[in-house]
């Protein structure tokens, strides 16, 4: 038990050190993240995840390493859908590219904490009440069908209950104030639109976690493998956003692939007591679905203009500010 606790502590210290290095050294000064830089960071996080997978292979064996790789691929693929929503949120609030990295950094830090809670809760429920696995499986199937039938994603931040409650108690400034979340004016603290966007990102991630956590629990119930595969997928999400933000609309068949993956893992969960689908087969199916959806998007491109992440002058009022003043 003590060795397990030390393992968890060591891994989380490693994660915090990497985040501190990222924000405190490489991104200490706010700047627009170029595609070349984003691709380099994406390659770094993917390589780090694969290196960790190699450690798992020699430490826990090939079966556990395969579970980590499958879980990582599931989380990584589902996170691609998250990126498109982030793009819509940034466009809606007209977040300057200069500040987007900071929002994603703190958003991901909050996501790590929430995912840990979701994972421990989900695993405890399944271990104590095995029948919960059928509820999770059915939920994933319904979520996959809903995602497949959904034509276009729309966001309505003004309907976000957390945001509406926040705005009742905290005034919001007119426009972005450098890269600050809060400022002090006339002896009182005011939130900036930057914090409003962070709040929307965090609450949106809770919705994503409701789909992604049960999906990986269909692969393994090992809390360390579930958590670490989630963490590595999330850590690379920020760099992946800047690398793929302008290309997300090109992969218009991707959400069909993701819906098929959710349905597949849901079926895998429900059939667990009848036939346990091997992890290697599950990995092959998930990878094939992703590959087919990407190739189909390239072969049959959709003629549609990509929604840009717009910028605006410092003095221009943003969407949340106009709403706040109305």
PyMOL commands that set and color helices and strands:
alter all, ss='L'
color gray80, all
select helices_A, chain A and resi 2-26+35-60+62-93+97-128+132-149+157-159+161-169+193-217+223-235+237-250+254-270+279-299+319-325
alter helices_A, ss='H'
color red, helices_A
select strands_A, chain A and resi 182-185+188-191
alter strands_A, ss='S'
color yellow, strands_A
deselect
rebuild
show_as cartoon
